[in-house]
Amino acid sequence: MWRMRAWWALVFCAFAAFFIAFFSPVLLSHVYLTSGDGQTLALPAYLHTHGMWEPNIMLGYPWASSLNAFWYPLWQLRLIPGSFNAYMLLAYTLAAFGGFGLVFRATRSALGGIVAGLAYSLGGFMIGHLGHYDVVHPAAWTPFVLWSMVELERRISAAWMVAAAVSIGLCAVAGQPQVLGYTLFVAVFYVCAMAVRRPQRRAYITACAVAAALGIGLCAVALLPAAELAHAS
């Protein structure tokens, strides 16, 4: 078991090393890994010291209702000075690792997993939103949601139901809600497609539905206040 965990840790570290090298021209220039409106909106939000209330925008609102990663555990890296580039690199590393895990577990091909991880993390969507941490971080969790669905299709277990729920919750609280919508849309179609060939399709669909409901419940702490704020603004 520990050898398998060490192997997965090695894969994660290899992707991290790749992205450090890939973005090294920017990292060595000591500039922030962002551009465009991400430089004027996302970066200040990350660097700013937040209380529970934002007094300036829209006559003020509670930060807890902002879908700007306030509830995202990894966002706490902002407490470390100079951590913005590491936060951005983490999104691409997670996206590549999740893509690898999804394809490797579905095909048992390590090469296929590497190609899939790099193709997803370096694709047009991820690179096009390089300046928006509140887009790339939710997208980084999309492969993990689908990976969990692959594992549940093979064998229904409480551990993978929890993994699916946590992945959905992190996808939701990591930033803008559009990516969560895209992720759930793809996940529903994947589950339906896999259920067609599964003898115990009802159990599989139920397990995935319960996991999705738990994931939405986990992120309700962000979605419900955000919905109220959107309605009132």
Secondary structure, 3 states (H helix, E strand, C coil): CHHHHHHHHHHHHHHHHHHHHHCHHHHHCCCCCCCCHHHHHHHHHHHCCCCCEECCHHHCEEHHHCCCCCCCHHHHHHHCCCCHHHHHHHHHHHHHHHHHHHHHHHHCCHHHHHHHHHHHHCCHHHHHCCCCHHHHHHHHCHHHHHHHHHHHHHCCCHHHHHHHHHHHHHHHHCCCHHHHHHHHHHHHHHHHHHHHCCCCHHHHHHHHHHHHHHHHHHCHHHHHHHHHHHHHC
